[in-house]
Amino acid sequence: MTDKPTRRKLSTRGFTSLLLMCSFLVMCVSGVVLYLTPQGRVAHWTDWAILGLGKEDWAAVHINNSLLFLIASVIHLILNWKIFWGYIKKKTVAGLNLKWEMSAALLIGLLVVVGTLRGIPPFSSIIHLNDQIKVYWAQHAPRAPVPHAEDLSLERFAAQINLSVEEAAEALRQEGFDVQDTSLTLRELASQQDVPPSEIMAAIKKHFPAAGGPGQGRGMGRGMGRGMGQGMGGGQGGGMGRGMGRGMGRGMGGGEGLGQGGGQGLGQGGGQGPGQGPGQGRGRAAPDEAPAAAPPSGKPAEK
């Protein structure tokens, strides 16, 4: 009788090492793709995708693989803890012959963190290139008339582009869209036809070219005015006079705005009030004639 081949046991260390390598490679690929993705509003409006995966799909892959890499790293460290700790103790006893290498590794890691946060080249250049890539996508992709338009229902979207829901629905039907429920979002309507949400807007503009143009609004402004009063008073006869004046001013303003609406108002007012006050004074009057002389004693004065 021939002996049956023994089944080889699973090598936990080998499995963990391969898992680390695979998760690391996927994490690198997803990280590069996310570096090249447009902004969320552009990606959602145009249904942007690479290899059949959208921006949110790539972000989910990157997050989960990063978590897998972290778990595999911890397991790998636990399985090889004796070897790792023995190596550390051996180098410690030997005087840490790798002290320069360890210092250089820590310094480089710290330099990357600090340089990125402080915006020091070349780290800032990498971030600037990522911004330029997003600007490129925004300039060359169809622009949504309102932010996150793909999440609006057809009713709300039609109101945003100054159309009735009946007009928007009829235009879509003429372009081959099956519009039965106007409460569905543009993303849901587009997915029924397997097209990006931007195609909804493109179909409507074929019948209403002015739809989605610059919006106009009106704003209200208020103006305030201030009044100033002046008073004057005078007295005669060496007296003092006091005066009081009051003034009132009113201002009116009006404003108009474009887009969402803004208003500015200017107001001016001025007032003058005359004031008069009584004056009081005391003075001595000059004598008109000299008084009569007193008669001599014992004689009556002549009449």
C-alpha positions in Angstrom: 0.0 0.0 0.0 1.2 3.4 -0.9 1.3 6.0 1.8 -1.0 9.0 1.3 0.8 12.3 0.9 0.7 14.2 4.0 -1.0 17.6 3.8 1.3 20.4 4.4 0.2 22.8 7.2 -0.4 26.4 6.5 2.7 28.5 7.1 1.4 31.4 9.2 4.6 33.4 8.8 4.7 32.9 5.1 1.0 33.7 4.7 1.4 36.9 6.8 4.4 38.0 4.7 2.6 37.5 1.4 -0.5 39.3 2.8 1.7 42.2 3.8 3.1 42.4 0.3 -0.2 42.2 -1.5 -1.9 44.8 0.7 1.1 47.1 0.3 0.9 46.8 -3.5 -2.8 47.5 -3.6 -2.4 50.4 -1.2 0.3 51.9 -3.5 -1.9 51.7 -6.6 -5.0 53.1 -4.9 -2.9 55.9 -3.4 -1.6 56.9 -6.9 -5.1 56.8 -8.4 -6.5 59.0 -5.5 -3.6 61.5 -6.1 -4.8 61.8 -9.7 -8.5 62.1 -9.1 -10.5 65.3 -9.6 -12.5 67.1 -6.9 -15.6 65.3 -5.6 -18.1 67.6 -7.3 -16.4 67.1 -10.7 -16.1 63.3 -10.2 -19.7 62.9 -9.1 -21.1 65.1 -11.9 -19.2 63.5 -14.7 -19.2 60.0 -13.2 -15.4 59.9 -13.3 -13.8 56.4 -13.2 -10.5 54.6 -13.7 -10.6 50.8 -14.4 -14.4 50.9 -13.8 -14.0 52.3 -10.3 -15.1 55.8 -9.3 -13.4 58.1 -6.8 -15.4 56.8 -3.8 -14.7 53.2 -4.8 -10.9 53.9 -4.9 -11.1 55.6 -1.6 -12.8 52.6 0.0 -10.2 50.2 -1.5 -7.4 52.4 -0.2 -8.9 52.7 3.3 -9.6 48.9 3.7 -6.2 47.9 2.3 -4.5 50.3 4.7 -6.3 48.7 7.6 -5.4 45.2 6.3 -1.8 46.2 6.0 -1.8 47.5 9.6 -3.4 44.3 11.0 -1.0 42.1 9.0 1.9 44.2 10.3 0.9 43.6 13.9 0.4 39.9 13.3 3.8 39.7 11.6 5.4 41.4 14.5 3.8 39.1 17.0 4.8 36.0 15.1 8.4 37.2 14.9 8.6 38.9 18.2 11.3 36.6 19.7 13.5 37.1 16.6 12.9 40.8 16.7 13.4 41.2 20.4 16.5 39.1 20.3 17.9 41.2 17.6 17.2 44.4 19.6 18.9 43.0 22.7 21.9 41.8 20.7 22.4 45.2 19.2 21.9 46.8 22.6 24.6 44.7 24.2 26.9 45.4 21.2 26.5 49.1 21.7 23.9 49.8 19.1 26.1 49.6 16.1 23.2 51.0 14.0 22.8 54.1 16.0 23.6 56.4 13.1 21.3 54.5 10.8 18.5 54.7 13.4 19.1 58.4 13.9 19.0 59.0 10.1 15.7 57.0 9.7 14.0 59.0 12.5 15.3 62.3 11.1 14.0 61.6 7.6 10.6 60.6 9.0 10.4 63.7 11.1 11.6 65.9 8.1 8.8 64.6 5.9 6.1 65.4 8.5 7.4 68.8 9.4 8.2 69.7 5.8 4.7 68.8 4.7 3.0 70.8 7.5 5.2 73.8 7.0 4.9 73.8 3.2 8.7 73.4 2.6 9.8 72.3 -0.9 9.9 69.6 -2.3 7.0 68.5 -0.1 4.9 71.6 -0.9 5.6 71.0 -4.6 4.0 67.6 -4.5 0.9 69.1 -2.9 0.8 71.9 -5.4 1.0 69.4 -8.3 -2.0 67.6 -6.8 -3.9 70.9 -6.8 -3.0 71.6 -10.4 -4.3 68.2 -11.4 -7.6 68.9 -9.8 -7.8 72.3 -11.5 -7.1 70.7 -14.8 -10.1 68.3 -14.3 -12.3 71.2 -13.2 -11.5 73.2 -16.4 -12.0 70.4 -18.9 -15.0 68.7 -17.4 -18.7 69.8 -17.7 -19.6 72.1 -14.9 -22.7 71.6 -12.8 -25.0 74.6 -12.6 -25.3 74.3 -8.8 -23.1 72.4 -6.3 -24.0 68.7 -5.9 -26.7 69.0 -8.5 -26.6 65.2 -9.0 -28.2 64.8 -5.5 -31.1 67.1 -6.3 -34.5 65.8 -7.4 -35.6 66.7 -10.9 -38.2 69.1 -9.3 -35.6 71.0 -7.3 -33.1 70.9 -10.2 -35.6 72.4 -12.6 -36.3 75.2 -10.2 -32.6 75.9 -9.9 -32.3 76.4 -13.7 -35.4 78.5 -13.9 -37.6 75.9 -15.6 -40.8 74.2 -14.6 -40.5 70.5 -13.8 -42.9 69.8 -16.7 -40.5 71.5 -19.2 -37.5 69.7 -17.9 -39.2 66.3 -17.9 -40.6 66.8 -21.4 -37.1 67.8 -22.7 -35.6 64.6 -21.2 -38.3 62.4 -22.6 -37.7 63.8 -26.1 -34.0 62.8 -25.6 -34.8 59.3 -24.7 -34.9 59.5 -20.9 -37.7 57.5 -19.2 -39.0 60.1 -16.7 -41.8 58.6 -14.6 -41.0 60.0 -11.2 -39.8 63.6 -10.9 -38.8 63.1 -7.3 -35.9 60.9 -8.3 -32.4 62.5 -8.1 -30.4 63.3 -11.2 -28.0 60.5 -10.2 -30.8 58.0 -10.2 -32.2 59.2 -13.5 -28.8 59.0 -15.1 -28.1 55.5 -13.7 -31.3 54.3 -15.4 -29.8 55.2 -18.8 -26.2 54.3 -17.7 -24.9 57.8 -18.3 -23.3 60.4 -16.0 -25.5 63.1 -14.4 -24.0 65.7 -16.6 -25.8 64.2 -19.6 -29.1 65.2 -17.9 -28.1 68.8 -18.2 -26.8 68.4 -21.7 -30.1 66.9 -22.8 -32.1 69.8 -21.2 -29.9 72.4 -22.8 -30.6 71.1 -26.3 -34.2 72.4 -25.8 -33.5 75.3 -23.4 -30.0 76.7 -24.2 -30.3 79.4 -21.6 -31.1 77.0 -18.8 -28.4 76.9 -16.2 -27.0 80.3 -17.1 -26.0 82.9 -14.6 -28.7 83.4 -12.0 -30.1 86.7 -11.1 -31.4 87.8 -7.8 -32.4 90.9 -6.0 -31.1 92.3 -2.8 -32.4 94.8 -0.3 -30.3 97.5 1.1 -30.9 99.9 4.0 -29.4 103.3 4.5 -29.0 105.3 7.6 -28.7 109.1 7.9 -27.6 111.3 10.7 -28.7 114.8 11.4 -26.7 117.6 13.0 -28.2 120.6 14.7 -26.7 123.9 15.5 -28.0 126.6 17.8 -27.1 130.3 18.1 -28.2 132.8 20.8 -27.4 136.4 21.6 -28.2 138.9 24.2 -27.9 142.7 24.5 -27.1 145.0 27.3 -24.0 143.2 28.5 -26.0 140.0 29.2 -25.5 136.4 28.3 -27.5 134.4 25.8 -28.0 130.8 25.4 -29.3 128.9 22.4 -30.4 125.4 21.6 -30.8 123.7 18.2 -32.0 120.4 17.1 -31.7 118.7 13.8 -33.0 115.5 12.2 -31.9 113.7 9.1 -33.2 110.7 7.3 -31.5 108.5 4.7 -32.8 106.1 2.3 -30.9 103.4 0.4 -31.7 100.7 -2.1 -29.6 97.9 -3.6 -29.7 95.2 -6.2 -27.7 92.0 -6.5 -26.9 89.3 -9.0 -26.7 85.6 -8.4 -28.0 84.7 -5.0 -28.7 88.3 -4.2 -26.9 91.0 -2.3 -27.8 94.5 -1.4 -26.0 97.7 -0.5 -27.5 100.8 0.7 -26.2 104.3 1.3 -27.9 107.0 3.2 -27.1 110.6 4.0 -29.0 113.0 6.1 -28.4 116.5 7.4 -30.3 118.9 9.5 -30.0 122.4 10.9 -31.9 124.0 13.6 -31.8 127.7 14.6 -31.7 128.3 18.3 -32.5 131.5 20.2 -32.1 132.2 23.8 -33.1 135.1 26.0 -30.4 137.4 27.2 -30.3 139.1 30.5 -28.1 142.0 31.5 -27.8 144.8 34.0 -26.6 148.3 33.4 -26.6 151.9 34.8 -28.5 154.6 33.0 -27.0 158.2 32.7 -28.9 161.1 34.6 -31.1 163.4 32.4 -30.6 166.5 34.7 -29.0 167.5 38.0 -31.2 167.3 41.1 -32.6 170.5 42.7 -30.6 172.2 45.5 -31.8 171.7 49.0 -33.4 174.9 50.5 -31.7 176.7 53.4 -32.7 175.7 56.8 -35.7 177.5 58.2 -37.1 178.6 54.7 -39.5 176.7 52.7 -38.7 176.1 49.1 -40.5 178.1 46.5 -43.4 176.6 44.8 
